Amino acid sequence: MRRWFYTQLERVLLRLPVKSWCKVGGSVYTVDKKHSHKFREFLKRFDGPELEWYEFKIRD
């Protein structure tokens, strides 16, 4: 399941504009707000005891 998740995650990220997301480290990503809905929709499909995800807003 984990391998499938990361394969799907990569597909979602590759569909986003190149400069609209960045892998910070481990499983931490930053995604531009205007593209974050696609990323969020993907993560919600896996919401449950196996996966915890958090959303933070970064101000500049």
N, CA, C and O atoms as a Maestro MAE file, in Angstrom:
{
 s_m_m2io_version
 :::
 2.0.0
}

f_m_ct {
 s_m_title
 :::
 protein
 m_atom[240] {
  # First column is atom index #
  i_m_mmod_type
  r_m_x_coord
  r_m_y_coord
  r_m_z_coord
  i_m_residue_number
  s_m_chain_name
  s_m_pdb_residue_name
  s_m_pdb_atom_name
  i_m_atomic_number
  :::
  1 25 0.827 -1.196 0.000 1 A "MET " " N  " 7
  2 3 0.000 0.000 0.000 1 A "MET " " CA " 6
  3 2 0.875 1.267 0.000 1 A "MET " " C  " 6
  4 15 0.571 2.232 -0.701 1 A "MET " " O  " 8
  5 25 1.937 1.256 0.772 2 A "ARG " " N  " 7
  6 3 2.798 2.431 0.887 2 A "ARG " " CA " 6
  7 2 3.438 2.772 -0.456 2 A "ARG " " C  " 6
  8 15 3.493 3.940 -0.840 2 A "ARG " " O  " 8
  9 25 3.913 1.772 -1.158 3 A "ARG " " N  " 7
  10 3 4.535 2.008 -2.461 3 A "ARG " " CA " 6
  11 2 3.518 2.579 -3.447 3 A "ARG " " C  " 6
  12 15 3.836 3.489 -4.212 3 A "ARG " " O  " 8
  13 25 2.304 2.049 -3.429 4 A "TRP " " N  " 7
  14 3 1.247 2.539 -4.313 4 A "TRP " " CA " 6
  15 2 0.935 4.000 -3.989 4 A "TRP " " C  " 6
  16 15 0.755 4.817 -4.892 4 A "TRP " " O  " 8
  17 25 0.872 4.324 -2.689 5 A "PHE " " N  " 7
  18 3 0.596 5.694 -2.269 5 A "PHE " " CA " 6
  19 2 1.641 6.649 -2.840 5 A "PHE " " C  " 6
  20 15 1.290 7.683 -3.408 5 A "PHE " " O  " 8
  21 25 2.907 6.314 -2.695 6 A "TYR " " N  " 7
  22 3 3.951 7.216 -3.177 6 A "TYR " " CA " 6
  23 2 3.989 7.308 -4.698 6 A "TYR " " C  " 6
  24 15 4.369 8.347 -5.238 6 A "TYR " " O  " 8
  25 25 3.612 6.270 -5.383 7 A "THR " " N  " 7
  26 3 3.502 6.321 -6.848 7 A "THR " " CA " 6
  27 2 2.393 7.280 -7.245 7 A "THR " " C  " 6
  28 15 2.566 8.094 -8.152 7 A "THR " " O  " 8
  29 25 1.255 7.187 -6.571 8 A "GLN " " N  " 7
  30 3 0.132 8.092 -6.852 8 A "GLN " " CA " 6
  31 2 0.469 9.534 -6.475 8 A "GLN " " C  " 6
  32 15 0.102 10.471 -7.184 8 A "GLN " " O  " 8
  33 25 1.167 9.702 -5.358 9 A "LEU " " N  " 7
  34 3 1.590 11.036 -4.930 9 A "LEU " " CA " 6
  35 2 2.487 11.677 -5.980 9 A "LEU " " C  " 6
  36 15 2.324 12.852 -6.310 9 A "LEU " " O  " 8
  37 25 3.419 10.914 -6.497 10 A "GLU " " N  " 7
  38 3 4.314 11.431 -7.534 10 A "GLU " " CA " 6
  39 2 3.526 11.852 -8.774 10 A "GLU " " C  " 6
  40 15 3.829 12.881 -9.377 10 A "GLU " " O  " 8
  41 25 2.537 11.082 -9.153 11 A "ARG " " N  " 7
  42 3 1.712 11.432 -10.318 11 A "ARG " " CA " 6
  43 2 0.962 12.743 -10.109 11 A "ARG " " C  " 6
  44 15 0.883 13.570 -11.018 11 A "ARG " " O  " 8
  45 25 0.412 12.931 -8.909 12 A "VAL " " N  " 7
  46 3 -0.300 14.177 -8.599 12 A "VAL " " CA " 6
  47 2 0.661 15.357 -8.679 12 A "VAL " " C  " 6
  48 15 0.345 16.380 -9.287 12 A "VAL " " O  " 8
  49 25 1.828 15.214 -8.070 13 A "LEU " " N  " 7
  50 3 2.798 16.309 -8.061 13 A "LEU " " CA " 6
  51 2 3.309 16.631 -9.455 13 A "LEU " " C  " 6
  52 15 3.513 17.801 -9.777 13 A "LEU " " O  " 8
  53 25 3.517 15.628 -10.280 14 A "LEU " " N  " 7
  54 3 4.027 15.866 -11.628 14 A "LEU " " CA " 6
  55 2 2.999 16.549 -12.529 14 A "LEU " " C  " 6
  56 15 3.363 17.133 -13.550 14 A "LEU " " O  " 8
  57 25 1.724 16.482 -12.162 15 A "ARG " " N  " 7
  58 3 0.675 17.181 -12.926 15 A "ARG " " CA " 6
  59 2 0.590 18.659 -12.563 15 A "ARG " " C  " 6
  60 15 -0.003 19.452 -13.295 15 A "ARG " " O  " 8
  61 25 1.182 19.025 -11.436 16 A "LEU " " N  " 7
  62 3 1.187 20.422 -11.010 16 A "LEU " " CA " 6
  63 2 2.325 21.158 -11.714 16 A "LEU " " C  " 6
  64 15 3.321 20.540 -12.090 16 A "LEU " " O  " 8
  65 25 2.186 22.470 -11.894 17 A "PRO " " N  " 7
  66 3 3.289 23.240 -12.481 17 A "PRO " " CA " 6
  67 2 4.576 23.041 -11.671 17 A "PRO " " C  " 6
  68 15 4.538 22.952 -10.444 17 A "PRO " " O  " 8
  69 25 5.692 22.974 -12.358 18 A "VAL " " N  " 7
  70 3 6.983 22.631 -11.753 18 A "VAL " " CA " 6
  71 2 7.328 23.475 -10.525 18 A "VAL " " C  " 6
  72 15 7.742 22.926 -9.504 18 A "VAL " " O  " 8
  73 25 7.169 24.766 -10.600 19 A "LYS " " N  " 7
  74 3 7.568 25.647 -9.497 19 A "LYS " " CA " 6
  75 2 6.476 25.824 -8.439 19 A "LYS " " C  " 6
  76 15 6.639 26.638 -7.530 19 A "LYS " " O  " 8
  77 25 5.368 25.083 -8.535 20 A "SER " " N  " 7
  78 3 4.267 25.278 -7.594 20 A "SER " " CA " 6
  79 2 4.361 24.377 -6.362 20 A "SER " " C  " 6
  80 15 3.540 24.491 -5.452 20 A "SER " " O  " 8
  81 25 5.343 23.492 -6.324 21 A "TRP " " N  " 7
  82 3 5.500 22.629 -5.160 21 A "TRP " " CA " 6
  83 2 6.982 22.351 -4.925 21 A "TRP " " C  " 6
  84 15 7.813 22.494 -5.822 21 A "TRP " " O  " 8
  85 25 7.286 21.950 -3.692 22 A "CYS " " N  " 7
  86 3 8.666 21.664 -3.321 22 A "CYS " " CA " 6
  87 2 8.661 20.619 -2.212 22 A "CYS " " C  " 6
  88 15 7.871 20.708 -1.271 22 A "CYS " " O  " 8
  89 25 9.536 19.638 -2.324 23 A "LYS " " N  " 7
  90 3 9.693 18.660 -1.246 23 A "LYS " " CA " 6
  91 2 10.678 19.254 -0.252 23 A "LYS " " C  " 6
  92 15 11.819 19.556 -0.602 23 A "LYS " " O  " 8
  93 25 10.234 19.421 0.985 24 A "VAL " " N  " 7
  94 3 11.064 20.023 2.020 24 A "VAL " " CA " 6
  95 2 11.991 18.970 2.620 24 A "VAL " " C  " 6
  96 15 13.159 19.241 2.899 24 A "VAL " " O  " 8
  97 25 11.462 17.781 2.811 25 A "GLY " " N  " 7
  98 3 12.241 16.682 3.375 25 A "GLY " " CA " 6
  99 2 11.321 15.597 3.868 25 A "GLY " " C  " 6
  100 15 10.185 15.866 4.261 25 A "GLY " " O  " 8
  101 25 11.800 14.379 3.850 26 A "GLY " " N  " 7
  102 3 10.967 13.258 4.300 26 A "GLY " " CA " 6
  103 2 9.671 13.229 3.516 26 A "GLY " " C  " 6
  104 15 9.682 13.083 2.294 26 A "GLY " " O  " 8
  105 25 8.575 13.366 4.201 27 A "SER " " N  " 7
  106 3 7.254 13.405 3.562 27 A "SER " " CA " 6
  107 2 6.618 14.779 3.717 27 A "SER " " C  " 6
  108 15 5.400 14.891 3.855 27 A "SER " " O  " 8
  109 25 7.433 15.819 3.697 28 A "VAL " " N  " 7
  110 3 6.948 17.184 3.871 28 A "VAL " " CA " 6
  111 2 7.076 17.929 2.550 28 A "VAL " " C  " 6
  112 15 8.147 17.983 1.945 28 A "VAL " " O  " 8
  113 25 5.955 18.500 2.119 29 A "TYR " " N  " 7
  114 3 5.911 19.224 0.853 29 A "TYR " " CA " 6
  115 2 5.286 20.592 1.070 29 A "TYR " " C  " 6
  116 15 4.413 20.757 1.923 29 A "TYR " " O  " 8
  117 25 5.735 21.571 0.295 30 A "THR " " N  " 7
  118 3 5.028 22.847 0.231 30 A "THR " " CA " 6
  119 2 4.379 22.921 -1.144 30 A "THR " " C  " 6
  120 15 4.985 22.557 -2.151 30 A "THR " " O  " 8
  121 25 3.134 23.399 -1.170 31 A "VAL " " N  " 7
  122 3 2.382 23.497 -2.426 31 A "VAL " " CA " 6
  123 2 1.730 24.872 -2.456 31 A "VAL " " C  " 6
  124 15 1.100 25.286 -1.483 31 A "VAL " " O  " 8
  125 25 1.882 25.582 -3.579 32 A "ASP " " N  " 7
  126 3 1.228 26.880 -3.725 32 A "ASP " " CA " 6
  127 2 -0.258 26.751 -3.453 32 A "ASP " " C  " 6
  128 15 -0.890 25.763 -3.827 32 A "ASP " " O  " 8
  129 25 -0.803 27.755 -2.802 33 A "LYS " " N  " 7
  130 3 -2.217 27.727 -2.421 33 A "LYS " " CA " 6
  131 2 -3.130 27.496 -3.627 33 A "LYS " " C  " 6
  132 15 -4.099 26.745 -3.527 33 A "LYS " " O  " 8
  133 25 -2.833 28.130 -4.763 34 A "LYS " " N  " 7
  134 3 -3.733 27.995 -5.916 34 A "LYS " " CA " 6
  135 2 -3.739 26.587 -6.511 34 A "LYS " " C  " 6
  136 15 -4.629 26.260 -7.297 34 A "LYS " " O  " 8
  137 25 -2.772 25.753 -6.156 35 A "HIS " " N  " 7
  138 3 -2.725 24.374 -6.648 35 A "HIS " " CA " 6
  139 2 -2.943 23.351 -5.533 35 A "HIS " " C  " 6
  140 15 -2.981 22.148 -5.791 35 A "HIS " " O  " 8
  141 25 -3.084 23.824 -4.311 36 A "SER " " N  " 7
  142 3 -3.151 22.907 -3.179 36 A "SER " " CA " 6
  143 2 -4.433 22.073 -3.136 36 A "SER " " C  " 6
  144 15 -4.450 21.017 -2.504 36 A "SER " " O  " 8
  145 25 -5.504 22.521 -3.792 37 A "HIS " " N  " 7
  146 3 -6.757 21.749 -3.737 37 A "HIS " " CA " 6
  147 2 -6.584 20.357 -4.347 37 A "HIS " " C  " 6
  148 15 -7.157 19.393 -3.839 37 A "HIS " " O  " 8
  149 25 -5.812 20.235 -5.418 38 A "LYS " " N  " 7
  150 3 -5.573 18.919 -6.032 38 A "LYS " " CA " 6
  151 2 -4.775 18.024 -5.088 38 A "LYS " " C  " 6
  152 15 -5.049 16.830 -4.967 38 A "LYS " " O  " 8
  153 25 -3.800 18.607 -4.432 39 A "PHE " " N  " 7
  154 3 -2.975 17.877 -3.478 39 A "PHE " " CA " 6
  155 2 -3.814 17.435 -2.282 39 A "PHE " " C  " 6
  156 15 -3.716 16.294 -1.833 39 A "PHE " " O  " 8
  157 25 -4.633 18.342 -1.775 40 A "ARG " " N  " 7
  158 3 -5.498 18.055 -0.635 40 A "ARG " " CA " 6
  159 2 -6.522 16.971 -0.980 40 A "ARG " " C  " 6
  160 15 -6.760 16.073 -0.172 40 A "ARG " " O  " 8
  161 25 -7.129 17.041 -2.162 41 A "GLU " " N  " 7
  162 3 -8.095 16.019 -2.595 41 A "GLU " " CA " 6
  163 2 -7.447 14.642 -2.616 41 A "GLU " " C  " 6
  164 15 -8.061 13.658 -2.202 41 A "GLU " " O  " 8
  165 25 -6.219 14.570 -3.093 42 A "PHE " " N  " 7
  166 3 -5.493 13.298 -3.120 42 A "PHE " " CA " 6
  167 2 -5.306 12.754 -1.702 42 A "PHE " " C  " 6
  168 15 -5.585 11.582 -1.448 42 A "PHE " " O  " 8
  169 25 -4.842 13.589 -0.788 43 A "LEU " " N  " 7
  170 3 -4.592 13.141 0.583 43 A "LEU " " CA " 6
  171 2 -5.869 12.713 1.299 43 A "LEU " " C  " 6
  172 15 -5.843 11.771 2.092 43 A "LEU " " O  " 8
  173 25 -6.968 13.379 1.036 44 A "LYS " " N  " 7
  174 3 -8.234 13.032 1.698 44 A "LYS " " CA " 6
  175 2 -8.705 11.628 1.324 44 A "LYS " " C  " 6
  176 15 -9.424 10.989 2.093 44 A "LYS " " O  " 8
  177 25 -8.306 11.151 0.157 45 A "ARG " " N  " 7
  178 3 -8.679 9.787 -0.250 45 A "ARG " " CA " 6
  179 2 -8.059 8.743 0.662 45 A "ARG " " C  " 6
  180 15 -8.559 7.620 0.739 45 A "ARG " " O  " 8
  181 25 -6.981 9.088 1.356 46 A "PHE " " N  " 7
  182 3 -6.269 8.144 2.205 46 A "PHE " " CA " 6
  183 2 -6.430 8.446 3.682 46 A "PHE " " C  " 6
  184 15 -5.748 7.844 4.512 46 A "PHE " " O  " 8
  185 25 -7.314 9.364 4.024 47 A "ASP " " N  " 7
  186 3 -7.509 9.750 5.416 47 A "ASP " " CA " 6
  187 2 -7.963 8.547 6.226 47 A "ASP " " C  " 6
  188 15 -8.912 7.862 5.845 47 A "ASP " " O  " 8
  189 25 -7.305 8.294 7.316 48 A "GLY " " N  " 7
  190 3 -7.655 7.173 8.171 48 A "GLY " " CA " 6
  191 2 -6.520 6.855 9.127 48 A "GLY " " C  " 6
  192 15 -5.574 7.633 9.249 48 A "GLY " " O  " 8
  193 25 -6.604 5.717 9.806 49 A "PRO " " N  " 7
  194 3 -5.599 5.377 10.816 49 A "PRO " " CA " 6
  195 2 -4.195 5.128 10.236 49 A "PRO " " C  " 6
  196 15 -3.204 5.232 10.958 49 A "PRO " " O  " 8
  197 25 -4.109 4.808 8.972 50 A "GLU " " N  " 7
  198 3 -2.822 4.517 8.334 50 A "GLU " " CA " 6
  199 2 -2.056 5.778 7.954 50 A "GLU " " C  " 6
  200 15 -0.835 5.732 7.805 50 A "GLU " " O  " 8
  201 25 -2.746 6.895 7.796 51 A "LEU " " N  " 7
  202 3 -2.112 8.116 7.310 51 A "LEU " " CA " 6
  203 2 -2.581 9.318 8.116 51 A "LEU " " C  " 6
  204 15 -3.780 9.522 8.310 51 A "LEU " " O  " 8
  205 25 -1.636 10.097 8.576 52 A "GLU " " N  " 7
  206 3 -1.952 11.368 9.222 52 A "GLU " " CA " 6
  207 2 -1.321 12.457 8.378 52 A "GLU " " C  " 6
  208 15 -0.155 12.358 7.997 52 A "GLU " " O  " 8
  209 25 -2.084 13.488 8.087 53 A "TRP " " N  " 7
  210 3 -1.520 14.610 7.348 53 A "TRP " " CA " 6
  211 2 -1.973 15.905 7.984 53 A "TRP " " C  " 6
  212 15 -3.060 16.000 8.554 53 A "TRP " " O  " 8
  213 25 -1.122 16.888 7.871 54 A "TYR " " N  " 7
  214 3 -1.369 18.182 8.483 54 A "TYR " " CA " 6
  215 2 -1.199 19.260 7.436 54 A "TYR " " C  " 6
  216 15 -0.397 19.132 6.511 54 A "TYR " " O  " 8
  217 25 -1.959 20.316 7.595 55 A "GLU " " N  " 7
  218 3 -1.894 21.433 6.656 55 A "GLU " " CA " 6
  219 2 -1.549 22.705 7.430 55 A "GLU " " C  " 6
  220 15 -2.184 23.033 8.432 55 A "GLU " " O  " 8
  221 25 -0.545 23.399 6.949 56 A "PHE " " N  " 7
  222 3 -0.123 24.656 7.558 56 A "PHE " " CA " 6
  223 2 -0.066 25.713 6.454 56 A "PHE " " C  " 6
  224 15 0.214 25.410 5.294 56 A "PHE " " O  " 8
  225 25 -0.332 26.932 6.834 57 A "LYS " " N  " 7
  226 3 -0.214 28.048 5.876 57 A "LYS " " CA " 6
  227 2 1.063 28.811 6.217 57 A "LYS " " C  " 6
  228 15 1.315 29.145 7.375 57 A "LYS " " O  " 8
  229 25 1.850 29.074 5.201 58 A "ILE " " N  " 7
  230 3 3.108 29.802 5.364 58 A "ILE " " CA " 6
  231 2 2.940 31.187 4.807 58 A "ILE " " C  " 6
  232 15 2.573 31.353 3.644 58 A "ILE " " O  " 8
  233 25 3.202 32.174 5.614 59 A "ARG " " N  " 7
  234 3 3.118 33.561 5.150 59 A "ARG " " CA " 6
  235 2 4.524 34.061 4.841 59 A "ARG " " C  " 6
  236 15 5.491 33.682 5.502 59 A "ARG " " O  " 8
  237 25 4.624 34.914 3.829 60 A "ASP " " N  " 7
  238 3 5.932 35.472 3.515 60 A "ASP " " CA " 6
  239 2 6.086 36.868 4.026 60 A "ASP " " C  " 6
  240 15 7.138 37.480 3.840 60 A "ASP " " O  " 8
  :::
 }
 m_bond[239] {
  # First column is bond index #
  i_m_from
  i_m_to
  i_m_order
  :::
  1 1 2 1
  2 2 3 1
  3 3 4 2
  4 3 5 1
  5 5 6 1
  6 6 7 1
  7 7 8 2
  8 7 9 1
  9 9 10 1
  10 10 11 1
  11 11 12 2
  12 11 13 1
  13 13 14 1
  14 14 15 1
  15 15 16 2
  16 15 17 1
  17 17 18 1
  18 18 19 1
  19 19 20 2
  20 19 21 1
  21 21 22 1
  22 22 23 1
  23 23 24 2
  24 23 25 1
  25 25 26 1
  26 26 27 1
  27 27 28 2
  28 27 29 1
  29 29 30 1
  30 30 31 1
  31 31 32 2
  32 31 33 1
  33 33 34 1
  34 34 35 1
  35 35 36 2
  36 35 37 1
  37 37 38 1
  38 38 39 1
  39 39 40 2
  40 39 41 1
  41 41 42 1
  42 42 43 1
  43 43 44 2
  44 43 45 1
  45 45 46 1
  46 46 47 1
  47 47 48 2
  48 47 49 1
  49 49 50 1
  50 50 51 1
  51 51 52 2
  52 51 53 1
  53 53 54 1
  54 54 55 1
  55 55 56 2
  56 55 57 1
  57 57 58 1
  58 58 59 1
  59 59 60 2
  60 59 61 1
  61 61 62 1
  62 62 63 1
  63 63 64 2
  64 63 65 1
  65 65 66 1
  66 66 67 1
  67 67 68 2
  68 67 69 1
  69 69 70 1
  70 70 71 1
  71 71 72 2
  72 71 73 1
  73 73 74 1
  74 74 75 1
  75 75 76 2
  76 75 77 1
  77 77 78 1
  78 78 79 1
  79 79 80 2
  80 79 81 1
  81 81 82 1
  82 82 83 1
  83 83 84 2
  84 83 85 1
  85 85 86 1
  86 86 87 1
  87 87 88 2
  88 87 89 1
  89 89 90 1
  90 90 91 1
  91 91 92 2
  92 91 93 1
  93 93 94 1
  94 94 95 1
  95 95 96 2
  96 95 97 1
  97 97 98 1
  98 98 99 1
  99 99 100 2
  100 99 101 1
  101 101 102 1
  102 102 103 1
  103 103 104 2
  104 103 105 1
  105 105 106 1
  106 106 107 1
  107 107 108 2
  108 107 109 1
  109 109 110 1
  110 110 111 1
  111 111 112 2
  112 111 113 1
  113 113 114 1
  114 114 115 1
  115 115 116 2
  116 115 117 1
  117 117 118 1
  118 118 119 1
  119 119 120 2
  120 119 121 1
  121 121 122 1
  122 122 123 1
  123 123 124 2
  124 123 125 1
  125 125 126 1
  126 126 127 1
  127 127 128 2
  128 127 129 1
  129 129 130 1
  130 130 131 1
  131 131 132 2
  132 131 133 1
  133 133 134 1
  134 134 135 1
  135 135 136 2
  136 135 137 1
  137 137 138 1
  138 138 139 1
  139 139 140 2
  140 139 141 1
  141 141 142 1
  142 142 143 1
  143 143 144 2
  144 143 145 1
  145 145 146 1
  146 146 147 1
  147 147 148 2
  148 147 149 1
  149 149 150 1
  150 150 151 1
  151 151 152 2
  152 151 153 1
  153 153 154 1
  154 154 155 1
  155 155 156 2
  156 155 157 1
  157 157 158 1
  158 158 159 1
  159 159 160 2
  160 159 161 1
  161 161 162 1
  162 162 163 1
  163 163 164 2
  164 163 165 1
  165 165 166 1
  166 166 167 1
  167 167 168 2
  168 167 169 1
  169 169 170 1
  170 170 171 1
  171 171 172 2
  172 171 173 1
  173 173 174 1
  174 174 175 1
  175 175 176 2
  176 175 177 1
  177 177 178 1
  178 178 179 1
  179 179 180 2
  180 179 181 1
  181 181 182 1
  182 182 183 1
  183 183 184 2
  184 183 185 1
  185 185 186 1
  186 186 187 1
  187 187 188 2
  188 187 189 1
  189 189 190 1
  190 190 191 1
  191 191 192 2
  192 191 193 1
  193 193 194 1
  194 194 195 1
  195 195 196 2
  196 195 197 1
  197 197 198 1
  198 198 199 1
  199 199 200 2
  200 199 201 1
  201 201 202 1
  202 202 203 1
  203 203 204 2
  204 203 205 1
  205 205 206 1
  206 206 207 1
  207 207 208 2
  208 207 209 1
  209 209 210 1
  210 210 211 1
  211 211 212 2
  212 211 213 1
  213 213 214 1
  214 214 215 1
  215 215 216 2
  216 215 217 1
  217 217 218 1
  218 218 219 1
  219 219 220 2
  220 219 221 1
  221 221 222 1
  222 222 223 1
  223 223 224 2
  224 223 225 1
  225 225 226 1
  226 226 227 1
  227 227 228 2
  228 227 229 1
  229 229 230 1
  230 230 231 1
  231 231 232 2
  232 231 233 1
  233 233 234 1
  234 234 235 1
  235 235 236 2
  236 235 237 1
  237 237 238 1
  238 238 239 1
  239 239 240 2
  :::
 }
}
